[in-house]
Amino acid sequence: MVDLFVANFPYDTEQSELETVFSRFGQVESVKIITDRVTGCSRGFGFVKMEEAGAEAAMTSLDKATFGGRPLRVRKAHPGGRGLNNGEGQRFRDERDNGYNRDRSGYGNNQRDYNYRY
């Protein structure tokens, strides 16, 4: 089974509509439309789990195809949610911390020893 990421469909799309569209290419196991936590409305993207041969055919046929007046985006879903960060942010923070934030013994140890007058 392959998870497909499906985006840019109309917000009023039902799970049964997506299942009907993708079932033309193979057996669909599940359809999940992602909704907003606060409003409960669709966010215009979701996931379709289907057999591998049908998933390949669906990706080639439905990517950029018009559905509800909008061009669909269909790709393989990446497990664990590979966003823009993709692990690079942690490497950058580690490099930055090695320069500026390293332990500076003897520096600033007596910053709180001042007698302030109020």
N, C-alpha and C positions, 0 to 999 in steps of 0.2 A: 504494500500500500504506500502511496505517495501523498504527502500533504501539498496542496497547491495554495498559494497566496493569490487571492482574487481582489482586485481593487478597482475603484472608480465606477462602481455600479450605483444606480439611484438609491437614495436614502430610504425609499418606501419599498424596496425589494424584499420579498419574503424568502425564507429558506426553501420553500417548495419550488419557487421559480428558479433559483440557482440549481437545485437538484435536477429539475427538468432539463435545463440547458446542458448541464454536464453529463447527464445520463445518456445523451446521444452518443457519447464517445466511450462509454464503459460503465461498469458497476460503480455507483457512488456509495461509499460507506457512511459518510457523515458530512453535514454542512453546518458551519458555525459562522454566523454574522456577528461581528463585534459591535457592541453597543456602548454608548456613553454611560458612565457610572451614575451621573447625576440625573440626566433626563431620561435615560433608557432608550433613546433614539439611536438608530443605526448610524455608524460612522462612515459608511460607504465602502467598507472592506471586510473581508472575512477569509475563511479557510474551507477548502473542499478536500476531503480525503477520498481517494479512489485508486483503482488498480493502476499499475505502472504503465501498461501499454495504452490504456485510455487516457492517462494523465499526459503522456507525451503528445497524443493526438489532440487533446483539448488545449494544451499550451500553444501548439502551432496554429490551430484553427481559431481559437478565441482571443488570443492576445491581439489587442488593437481592434477587435471586432466591435461593432456598435451594439450596445445593449441598453435599452431604455433611453436612447438618444445620447449615450456617452460611450467613449471608447474604453473597453475593459482592459485591465492589465492582469495578465495571468503568468505567474512564475512559480517555481518550486519554492516552498517555504523553507527557511533555514531554522533548524532547531535552536531553541534558546534565545531567539530574537536577536539577530545580528543587526544592531542599529548603526548609527553613524560612528559611535565610539569604537566599536569593534576591538576593544582591548588596547587601542593605541593611547587612549587617555591615561591609563595607568602607567604605561612606559614613560610618557611625557612627564607626569608628576614625579616619578622616581628620579628622572634625570634632573629636573628642576630642583628637587629637594637635596640632591647631592651637592649642589653648589651653594645655595643661599641659606638653607635651613639646617645645615649641619651643626653639630654641637660646637659651640664656641666657648670653651672654658675660659674663665677669667673676664669675660665680657658681660657687662650688665648685671653682675652679681650683687651690686650694692645699689640698684636703682630705687629700692624702697627704703633706703636709709636716710632719706631727706627729711628734714623737719619742716613741715608745712605750717604756715600760719593762716588761720581762717578768720 
